[in-house]
Amino acid sequence: MSDFVKDDIALANAVGAGITHSCESFVEEYTDLVLSRVWNLAKTHCGHPARERVCSLVILQKQRKGSDYYVEDQCDDCLDSYIWFFDFLKRKVKTYKGTNNCRLKTYVWSLVNSNSTYIEWLRWKYGRAF
């Protein structure tokens, strides 16, 4: 097992245990991946037209690029999904073992983009109808 994978396992265990600094590092590392997934989901599942209010994901992206961007009337629907994904990942990352030298980034990518995660997200968003 490579040193990189050992470091990934240590990070995953720390995130699973809720250690603040590790959780912050994890969110910083994987925000772009989660944002991309939530943007794709928002295309078909966001019921708020962009003309009415600014999506809080737009604000988050601009803030990550260094802009002080804030709008009073913003829509938080997509940001709720962003937060859900990180709560979901925090629970799931505990099972990361680094099998076959699989990196944490690959593991998280597969979780974020899996069909079962999509179904869990649908159940969270719309209830048990899915």
Secondary structure, DSSP 8 states (H G I E B T S, - for coil): --HHHHHHHHHHHHHHHT-HHHHHHHHHHHHHHHHHHHHHHHHHH--S-TTTSEEHHHHHHHHHTT-----SSEE-HHHHHHHHHHHHHHHHGGG---GGG--HHHHHHHHHT-HHHHHHHHHHHH-TT-
